[in-house]
Amino acid sequence: MTMRSAIRLSAAVAAVGITAVGCLNSGWAYGVDPTPAPKPTPKATSTSAPLPTPAPTPAPISTVKPAPKPAPTSQIPRNPVRTTAKVVYLTFDDGPDPRFTPQVLALLKRYDAKATFFVIGASAKKHPRVVQQVRRQGHALANHTYSHPWLNRLSSAAIADQLRRTDAVIGRTTCMRPPGGFVTRTVIATARAEGKQVVMWNADPKDWTRPGTAAIASRVMTATRHRSIVLLHDGGGQRAQSVAALSQILANLSAQGYRFESLPACRVPAPNPVVKPAPKPVVKPAPKPVVKPAPANPAAAE
C-alpha cells in the first residue's frame, strides 16, 4: 500500500468514527428508538369484592347558643342596682344636741345620706323630740351608754346598767360604742350578753378637739376608703366646726361616687304596729213601752 492509500484509509475510518459518536449523542445509535415506550396499565391482582363506598360524615352540630332576646322595655328596672358604688358609714357620737343634731340631719337629707347616731341616754331623755326626728328620717340609733363613763373602769353589772338605761329611753338597740373607745374583754362580753355588737371606727378626724373645719374635712377625705366608718360628733360640746366640715365631706365624697348608709349591725327594724281589734258596738235594748192598765169601771174614770 502506498503512502497515499494509507492516508485515504485513515481519513475514511475517522469519518466513520465521528458519525458513530454523533449517532450515540442523538439517541439513534445501534437502532434504539428515542421515543419512550408507554407504561403498561397495571392490572388488579386482588380477586376480592370491591370495598363499599363509605357513608358521608355528617356535619358537626353547632354548639353556639343563640343570643338571648332583649327583655321588653316594661321589664327593665328603672333604677338598676349599682354594684360598683362605694359605701361609707358616717357615725355621730354624744348626741342628741338640739343645737347641732338638727343641722346634721338637714345636711344628710340634702345628700340623701343615712347615718348612725350613737346616743347618750341622759341627753336623749332631755331631748326626746330630736331623737324622734333622727328616727323619722330613717337613721340608725345606737347605744353610747347613759352617762358617758369610761367602761374599762366599770364592772360588768355597771356596764349592763348603762346599756339598759339607755335602751329604756331610746328603745332596743343592737350595737354600742364605748365612750373614748376604751374597750376590754369585759365590755365585749357584757355587750354581747345584752344583745349588742361593739362598733368602733377607722377614720377619726378628732373633731372633738376643734382643729378647724378645713382640718376635719381634710382628715376625713384622706382616711376614707370603701366601707370606712367615720367618727364625728353632734353633741358633747361646741360642734359648729363638725357641722361645717360635714357639708364639705358630703359634697366631696358624693363627687367621688360614694353613697352613705347606716351601719348594718345597728339597724333595728321598726316593730310591727299592734293592731287592736275594734270594740264591739254595745247594743242597748230598746226601752219597753209603758202600758197603763185600763180602769176597771169606765164610769168612775169619767
Secondary structure, 3 states (H helix, E strand, C coil): CCHHHHHHHHHHHHHHHHHHHHHHHHCCHHHCCCCCCCCCCCCCCCCCCCCCCCCCCCCCCCCCCCCCCCCCHHHCCCCCCCCCCEEEEEEEEEECCCCCHHHHHHHHHHCCCCEEEEECHHHHHHCHHHHHHHHHCCCEEEECCCCCCCHHHCCHHHHHHHHHHHHHHHCCCCEECCHHHCCCHHHHHHHHHCCCEECCCCECCCHHHCCCHHHHHHHHHHHCCCCEEEEEECCCCCCHHHHHHHHHHHHHHHHCCEEECCCHHHCCCCCCCCCCCCCCCCCCCCCCCCCCCCCCCHHHHC
